[in-house]
Amino acid sequence: MSILSYLHVVLTTRLAELRREGERGDSPVPTAVIIAGLVVVAMAVTALALTKADSWMTGIPDYTKPAK
């Protein structure tokens, strides 16, 4: 058997096995969408906490904003 025939048989056998396996995992797209959504929520929570802390700090008497 020549090497080309052998490679052809191996390749077609492997492709047939891959086609038979219906479940091959989750698509990366929904995972990326979930991660992006979690990042947006985390940024919103951080911004809200920063705003609340800043308003609390400005409510302190004799408060001067620190230099950056």
NORWOCOR-V97239 format. One record per residue. N is the residue number from 1. RES is the residue in one letter. SS is DSSP state (~ for helix, > for strand, _ for the rest). NEAR is the number of other ideal C-beta (glycine too) atoms within 12 Angstrom. D_FIRST is the distance of its C-alpha to the first C-alpha in Angstrom with 1 decimal. Layout:
n:N res:RES ss:SS near:NEAR d_first:D_FIRST
n:N res:RES ss:SS near:NEAR d_first:D_FIRST
This chain:
n:1 res:M ss:_ near:9 d_first:0.0
n:2 res:S ss:_ near:8 d_first:3.8
n:3 res:I ss:~ near:9 d_first:6.6
n:4 res:L ss:~ near:10 d_first:8.3
n:5 res:S ss:~ near:11 d_first:6.4
n:6 res:Y ss:~ near:12 d_first:6.7
n:7 res:L ss:~ near:13 d_first:10.2
n:8 res:H ss:~ near:14 d_first:11.0
n:9 res:V ss:~ near:15 d_first:10.6
n:10 res:V ss:~ near:15 d_first:12.5
n:11 res:L ss:~ near:14 d_first:15.1
n:12 res:T ss:~ near:14 d_first:15.9
n:13 res:T ss:~ near:14 d_first:16.3
n:14 res:R ss:~ near:14 d_first:18.6
n:15 res:L ss:~ near:13 d_first:20.5
n:16 res:A ss:~ near:12 d_first:21.1
n:17 res:E ss:~ near:13 d_first:22.4
n:18 res:L ss:~ near:13 d_first:24.7
n:19 res:R ss:~ near:11 d_first:26.0
n:20 res:R ss:~ near:11 d_first:27.0
n:21 res:E ss:_ near:11 d_first:29.1
n:22 res:G ss:_ near:8 d_first:32.3
n:23 res:E ss:_ near:8 d_first:34.4
n:24 res:R ss:_ near:11 d_first:33.1
n:25 res:G ss:_ near:9 d_first:36.5
n:26 res:D ss:_ near:11 d_first:39.5
n:27 res:S ss:_ near:11 d_first:39.4
n:28 res:P ss:~ near:11 d_first:40.9
n:29 res:V ss:~ near:10 d_first:43.4
n:30 res:P ss:~ near:12 d_first:45.8
n:31 res:T ss:~ near:13 d_first:45.7
n:32 res:A ss:~ near:13 d_first:46.7
n:33 res:V ss:~ near:14 d_first:49.4
n:34 res:I ss:~ near:15 d_first:50.8
n:35 res:I ss:~ near:14 d_first:50.8
n:36 res:A ss:~ near:14 d_first:52.5
n:37 res:G ss:~ near:14 d_first:55.1
n:38 res:L ss:~ near:14 d_first:55.8
n:39 res:V ss:~ near:14 d_first:56.3
n:40 res:V ss:~ near:14 d_first:58.8
n:41 res:V ss:~ near:14 d_first:60.7
n:42 res:A ss:~ near:14 d_first:60.8
n:43 res:M ss:~ near:14 d_first:62.2
n:44 res:A ss:~ near:14 d_first:64.8
n:45 res:V ss:~ near:14 d_first:65.9
n:46 res:T ss:~ near:14 d_first:66.2
n:47 res:A ss:~ near:14 d_first:68.2
n:48 res:L ss:~ near:14 d_first:70.5
n:49 res:A ss:~ near:14 d_first:71.0
n:50 res:L ss:~ near:14 d_first:71.8
n:51 res:T ss:~ near:14 d_first:74.3
n:52 res:K ss:~ near:14 d_first:76.0
n:53 res:A ss:~ near:14 d_first:76.3
n:54 res:D ss:~ near:16 d_first:77.6
n:55 res:S ss:~ near:13 d_first:80.2
n:56 res:W ss:~ near:12 d_first:81.2
n:57 res:M ss:~ near:16 d_first:81.6
n:58 res:T ss:~ near:15 d_first:83.8
n:59 res:G ss:_ near:11 d_first:86.0
n:60 res:I ss:_ near:12 d_first:87.1
n:61 res:P ss:_ near:7 d_first:90.6
n:62 res:D ss:_ near:8 d_first:90.8
n:63 res:Y ss:_ near:12 d_first:87.1
n:64 res:T ss:_ near:9 d_first:85.9
n:65 res:K ss:_ near:10 d_first:82.3
n:66 res:P ss:_ near:8 d_first:80.5
n:67 res:A ss:_ near:4 d_first:79.6
n:68 res:K ss:_ near:3 d_first:75.9
